Amino acid sequence: MKYLSPFRIASVLLVIFCALHTAGGMLSRASLGAASDAVFDSMQRVHFQFNGADCTWYGFWFGFGLTASIFLLLSAVIAWELERVPLSLWPRLRLMAWALVASHIANTVLAWKYFFAGPGVFGILITLLLGAGILRNERRLAAAMATAPANPPQPERQRALI
């Protein structure tokens, strides 16, 4: 189907991932047991000075968590827009697309190492879809170039009207 492309599916998964991460991981406060709750409370209560600012480990955790949510949302927008790129512009955006894949590979590895299966599974699916979108565009570009004339006609130059 025209509307179900790897980039668009990845984009939708990224929005879902962002929403679940933000709502379930950052904004909700489910108890994970007395010991875990005590650590979390200490992270909020204990203040320290860092580079001239009054900080807590909770603030670092929360800030970095929201930063991850923003990264997921930005990735969703980029993935959606990569689908809309005309093939003639694809070579200029190829590096950016592969950099997006590389960043999601790194995040997927970190998700499996430090979190649980949910973010890891999302990361694998998203990374594979982004890679599939790139390969799809590469195949489309190669096919278009194979059918293009060897010496395409050059547009006539227009004289400037003075």
Secondary structure, 3 states (H helix, E strand, C coil): CCCCCHHHHHHHHHHHHHHHHHHHHHHCCCCCCHHHHHHHHHHHHCCEEECCEEECHHHHHHHHHHHHHHHHHHHHHHHHHHHCCCHHHHHHHHHHHHHHHHHHHHHHHHHHHHCCHHHHHHHHHHHHHHHHHHHHHHHHHHHHHHHCCCCCCCCCCCCCCC
